[in-house]
Amino acid sequence: MKKILITALLSACTVQAWAAPDMMALAKSKNCLACHAVDTKIVGPAYKAVAQKYAGKPGAEQMLVNAVLHGHVGTWGQMPMPANTNVTPAQAKELVAWILSLK
């Protein structure tokens, strides 16, 4: 049983390790990184700040997906986040899940 658990944990770490570069590439290709960075506030909040703010909050993932797809203003100040029309709903869900996984 311990071997199965350790193997599963190592597999999950490996998946997350290769997923991060893929998600960074996706974020870059969709122009998200023009306003956001993982650790630093640019125009919008750092992704890690978003992850901290919404950690464990019910409905946060869907709310953030909607913000990516339709735009949003007010949570992080009066600078609006415009809708990203280059992102599909599936891509928005992937990106938001990745952002919320950041520590």
C-alpha positions as CSV (number, residue, x, y, z in Angstrom):
1,M,0.0,0.0,0.0
2,K,2.8,2.4,0.8
3,K,4.4,1.7,-2.6
4,I,1.2,2.6,-4.3
5,L,0.8,5.8,-2.3
6,I,4.4,6.9,-2.9
7,T,4.1,6.1,-6.7
8,A,0.9,8.1,-6.9
9,L,2.4,11.1,-5.1
10,L,5.5,11.0,-7.3
11,S,3.3,10.8,-10.4
12,A,1.3,13.8,-9.3
13,C,4.5,15.8,-8.7
14,T,5.8,14.9,-12.1
15,V,2.5,15.9,-13.7
16,Q,2.6,19.3,-11.9
17,A,6.3,19.8,-12.9
18,W,5.6,19.5,-16.6
19,A,2.2,21.2,-16.4
20,A,3.7,24.5,-15.1
21,P,5.8,25.2,-18.2
22,D,2.8,24.3,-20.4
23,M,0.5,26.6,-18.5
24,M,3.1,29.4,-18.7
25,A,3.3,28.9,-22.4
26,L,-0.4,29.0,-22.7
27,A,-0.7,32.2,-20.6
28,K,2.0,33.8,-22.7
29,S,0.3,32.8,-26.0
30,K,-3.0,34.2,-24.8
31,N,-1.3,37.5,-23.7
32,C,-2.1,37.0,-20.0
33,L,1.5,37.8,-19.1
34,A,1.2,41.3,-20.4
35,C,-0.6,42.2,-17.2
36,H,0.1,39.3,-14.8
37,A,3.2,37.5,-13.5
38,V,3.5,34.5,-11.1
39,D,5.2,36.4,-8.3
40,T,4.9,40.1,-9.1
41,K,2.1,42.5,-9.5
42,I,2.3,44.2,-13.0
43,V,-1.0,45.8,-14.0
44,G,-3.0,43.0,-12.5
45,P,-2.2,41.0,-9.4
46,A,0.4,38.3,-9.2
47,Y,-1.0,34.8,-9.8
48,K,0.2,33.7,-6.4
49,A,-1.8,36.6,-4.8
50,V,-4.8,35.4,-6.7
51,A,-4.2,31.8,-5.4
52,Q,-3.9,33.1,-1.8
53,K,-7.0,35.3,-2.0
54,Y,-9.2,32.5,-3.3
55,A,-7.7,29.5,-1.6
56,G,-10.5,27.2,-0.4
57,K,-13.3,29.6,-1.4
58,P,-16.4,27.9,-2.9
59,G,-17.2,29.0,-6.4
60,A,-13.8,30.8,-6.8
61,E,-12.7,28.8,-9.8
62,Q,-15.9,29.5,-11.9
63,M,-15.8,33.1,-10.9
64,L,-12.2,33.5,-12.1
65,V,-13.0,31.6,-15.3
66,N,-15.8,34.1,-15.9
67,A,-13.5,37.0,-15.2
68,V,-11.0,35.7,-17.8
69,L,-13.7,35.2,-20.4
70,H,-15.9,38.2,-19.7
71,G,-13.6,40.7,-17.9
72,H,-14.0,42.1,-14.4
73,V,-13.3,45.2,-12.3
74,G,-13.3,46.0,-8.6
75,T,-11.7,43.1,-6.8
76,W,-8.1,44.4,-7.2
77,G,-8.9,48.1,-7.6
78,Q,-10.4,50.1,-10.4
79,M,-8.2,49.0,-13.2
80,P,-10.5,46.7,-15.3
81,M,-9.4,43.3,-16.5
82,P,-10.7,43.2,-20.1
83,A,-12.3,40.0,-21.4
84,N,-9.8,37.8,-23.1
85,T,-11.6,36.8,-26.3
86,N,-8.6,34.7,-27.4
87,V,-9.1,32.2,-24.6
88,T,-11.6,29.3,-24.9
89,P,-13.7,28.3,-21.9
90,A,-11.6,25.1,-21.6
91,Q,-8.3,27.1,-21.7
92,A,-9.7,29.5,-19.1
93,K,-10.5,26.6,-16.8
94,E,-7.0,25.1,-17.2
95,L,-5.3,28.4,-16.6
96,V,-7.4,29.2,-13.5
97,A,-6.9,25.7,-12.1
98,W,-3.1,26.2,-12.5
99,I,-3.2,29.7,-11.0
100,L,-5.1,28.4,-8.0
101,S,-2.6,25.6,-7.5
102,L,0.3,28.1,-7.1
103,K,1.7,28.5,-3.6
